[in-house]
Amino acid sequence: GEESVARGKMQKAIEARLQGYPKRAMELSRHVVRAVLPESVARLLVALPQLISVILDHLPAPPTRELLRLRRDLPEHQSAIHFDCENLGEEDTVLIGVRFTRLQYARLISLRCQVPQRFSRKRWKSPKGVKDPSEKAMQLGAMLCAGLEAAYLQGTQSATAVLRWREVPETLPWASDSLFQKQLRPELLKAPSARRAYAQQAELEEHFREAYIRAVRDPALKAVDLEAHWRDRDDPEDWLQVSQEDLDREMKVRQAEFEEFDQKRQPKGEAKKESTEKESDTKAQSGELKKEVAAMGSKIAELLQGSSSLDGMEAEKSAKASTGPGSDSGSESSGS
């Protein structure tokens, strides 16, 4: 009946919206830019690109004194973790392409924040095998590490779930419970998404620092091939350049979509009545504008045609009239 037709139309609209998803959505929103990072941080960002959101949430970094105070209060095994090049020891830096979303990258470049001196350009180590890394890649890598150090020292507990993205348990602890088996299908209990969601929500009391140390020491990070993520150039940034004309055009398109949606939801009589009222309001406004312009024009004309009320101007005008050619005084002087 009519319900099946409505469902069919809705399904077509959903399919049109999700066409090519998620591959197309990732292509449209992804932006890759080069950065010089310590090898351990580079491997972690390749394995867990979700860490970029944690880093951005901790930029600009707190003052250096605050970071030193936070580090002094840590246990020895936690305070031994550093992110600046001065304390890297024998660890090298590498040049890789870091994946951002476009929103994240636009947010990062709009910060224009200063980093602690330990993360300055002069103290940032150049990667081996790269003769002349770009200033942008060096600065970006230092800024990302500064934000990651701030997140590590502050120990934001809500960021712990990001580090558990790779920790997918084999089975769920309550998967064998008869109550869950009655309510949920077995394939849902075994799905990787359900197991990953459990890993992210379990043990919420764990601190970010402990989870970070466990993630860095994970043997699976050694399998990350950094050479496969080397890039010789950044993605183009032309999408950041939006003119006023482009913005107005997009806004008009969106406004037209909203109006079309509102008209579809309204009854035909009300929609027609509303459009008629809009047309009448527009005509009334246009008529009032014409009247105002006509009144203004007539007022200007009266001002231009009227004589000045200043006595000096009137006297000058009368003097010119009396001394002009063909005047009576001129004829009397000539006659005498």
Backbone hydrogen bonds, N-H to C=O, Kabsch-Sander energy under -0.5 kcal/mol:
donor,donor_aa,acceptor,acceptor_aa,energy
5,V,1,G,-1.3
6,A,2,E,-2.2
7,R,3,E,-2.3
8,G,4,S,-2.0
9,K,5,V,-2.2
10,M,6,A,-2.3
11,Q,7,R,-2.4
12,K,8,G,-2.1
13,A,9,K,-2.2
14,I,10,M,-2.3
15,E,11,Q,-2.5
16,A,12,K,-2.2
17,R,13,A,-2.0
18,L,14,I,-2.3
19,Q,16,A,-0.7
21,Y,18,L,-2.2
24,R,20,G,-3.3
26,M,22,P,-2.4
27,E,23,K,-2.1
28,L,24,R,-2.2
29,S,25,A,-1.7
30,R,26,M,-1.6
31,H,100,F,-2.7
33,V,98,V,-2.0
35,A,96,I,-2.2
36,V,137,A,-2.0
37,L,35,A,-0.6
37,L,94,V,-2.4
39,E,92,D,-2.1
42,A,38,P,-2.8
43,R,39,E,-2.3
44,L,40,S,-1.7
45,L,41,V,-2.4
46,V,42,A,-1.8
47,A,43,R,-2.2
48,L,44,L,-2.8
51,L,48,L,-2.0
52,I,49,P,-1.6
53,S,50,Q,-1.0
54,V,50,Q,-0.7
55,I,51,L,-2.4
56,L,52,I,-2.4
57,D,53,S,-1.6
58,H,54,V,-0.6
58,H,55,I,-1.3
59,L,56,L,-1.3
67,L,63,P,-1.9
68,L,64,T,-2.4
69,R,65,R,-2.1
70,L,66,E,-2.2
71,R,67,L,-2.1
72,R,68,L,-2.0
73,D,69,R,-1.1
74,L,71,R,-1.3
78,Q,75,P,-0.5
79,S,75,P,-2.7
80,A,76,E,-1.0
81,I,78,Q,-1.4
82,H,80,A,-0.5
87,N,84,D,-0.8
88,L,85,C,-1.0
91,E,88,L,-1.3
94,V,37,L,-3.0
96,I,35,A,-2.0
96,I,94,V,-0.6
97,G,229,H,-2.7
98,V,33,V,-3.0
98,V,96,I,-0.6
100,F,31,H,-2.8
100,F,98,V,-0.5
102,R,29,S,-2.6
105,Y,101,T,-2.5
106,A,102,R,-2.4
107,R,103,L,-2.0
108,L,104,Q,-2.2
109,I,105,Y,-2.4
110,S,106,A,-1.0
111,L,107,R,-0.5
111,L,108,L,-1.2
112,R,108,L,-0.7
119,F,116,P,-2.1
120,S,117,Q,-1.8
123,R,120,S,-0.6
124,W,121,R,-1.0
125,K,123,R,-0.5
128,K,93,T,-0.7
130,V,127,P,-1.2
131,K,129,G,-0.6
138,M,134,S,-1.9
139,Q,135,E,-2.7
140,L,136,K,-2.6
141,G,137,A,-2.1
142,A,138,M,-2.1
143,M,139,Q,-2.3
144,L,140,L,-2.4
145,C,141,G,-2.1
146,A,142,A,-2.1
147,G,143,M,-2.2
148,L,144,L,-2.1
149,E,145,C,-2.4
150,A,146,A,-2.0
151,A,147,G,-2.0
152,Y,148,L,-2.3
153,L,149,E,-2.9
154,Q,150,A,-2.3
155,G,151,A,-1.4
156,T,151,A,-1.0
159,A,156,T,-1.1
160,T,157,Q,-1.5
161,A,158,S,-0.5
162,V,159,A,-1.0
163,L,159,A,-0.7
163,L,160,T,-0.8
164,R,160,T,-0.6
164,R,161,A,-0.7
165,W,162,V,-1.2
167,E,164,R,-0.7
168,V,166,R,-1.6
175,A,172,L,-1.8
177,D,174,W,-1.0
181,Q,177,D,-2.0
182,K,178,S,-1.7
183,Q,179,L,-1.5
184,L,180,F,-2.7
188,L,185,R,-0.8
189,L,185,R,-1.4
190,K,186,P,-1.5
191,A,187,E,-0.5
191,A,188,L,-0.6
195,R,191,A,-1.8
196,R,192,P,-2.6
197,A,193,S,-2.3
198,Y,194,A,-1.9
199,A,195,R,-1.9
200,Q,196,R,-2.0
201,Q,197,A,-1.4
202,A,198,Y,-1.5
206,E,203,E,-1.6
211,A,207,H,-1.8
212,Y,208,F,-2.4
213,I,209,R,-2.4
214,R,210,E,-2.1
215,A,211,A,-2.0
216,V,212,Y,-2.6
217,R,213,I,-1.8
218,D,215,A,-0.9
221,L,218,D,-1.7
222,K,219,P,-1.0
223,A,220,A,-1.0
224,V,221,L,-1.6
226,L,224,V,-0.9
228,A,225,D,-0.5
229,H,226,L,-1.2
230,W,227,E,-1.2
235,D,32,V,-2.4
240,L,237,E,-1.7
241,Q,238,D,-1.1
242,V,240,L,-1.1
243,S,241,Q,-0.5
247,L,243,S,-2.1
248,D,244,Q,-2.4
249,R,245,E,-2.4
250,E,246,D,-2.4
251,M,247,L,-2.3
252,K,248,D,-2.2
253,V,249,R,-2.0
254,R,250,E,-2.4
255,Q,251,M,-2.5
256,A,252,K,-2.3
257,E,253,V,-1.9
258,F,254,R,-2.3
259,E,255,Q,-2.5
260,E,256,A,-2.3
261,F,257,E,-2.3
262,D,258,F,-2.5
263,Q,259,E,-2.3
264,K,260,E,-1.8
265,R,261,F,-1.5
266,Q,262,D,-1.3
271,A,267,P,-2.6
272,K,268,K,-2.4
273,K,269,G,-2.4
274,E,270,E,-2.8
275,S,271,A,-2.3
276,T,272,K,-2.2
277,E,273,K,-2.4
278,K,274,E,-2.3
279,E,275,S,-2.2
280,S,276,T,-2.5
281,D,277,E,-2.5
282,T,278,K,-2.4
283,K,279,E,-2.5
284,A,280,S,-2.6
285,Q,281,D,-2.5
286,S,282,T,-2.3
287,G,283,K,-2.5
288,E,284,A,-2.5
289,L,285,Q,-2.0
290,K,286,S,-2.0
291,K,287,G,-2.1
292,E,288,E,-2.3
293,V,289,L,-2.3
294,A,290,K,-2.4
295,A,291,K,-2.6
296,M,292,E,-2.2
297,G,293,V,-2.3
298,S,294,A,-2.3
299,K,295,A,-1.9
300,I,296,M,-2.0
301,A,297,G,-2.1
302,E,298,S,-2.2
303,L,299,K,-1.9
304,L,300,I,-2.0
305,Q,301,A,-2.1
306,G,302,E,-1.9
314,E,310,L,-1.6
315,A,311,D,-2.7
316,E,312,G,-2.3
317,K,313,M,-2.0
318,S,314,E,-2.4
319,A,315,A,-2.6
320,K,316,E,-2.3
321,A,317,K,-1.8
322,S,318,S,-2.0
323,T,319,A,-1.8
324,G,320,K,-0.5
327,S,324,G,-1.4
331,S,327,S,-1.4
332,E,328,D,-2.2
333,S,329,S,-2.2
334,S,330,G,-1.7
335,G,331,S,-1.9
336,S,332,E,-2.2
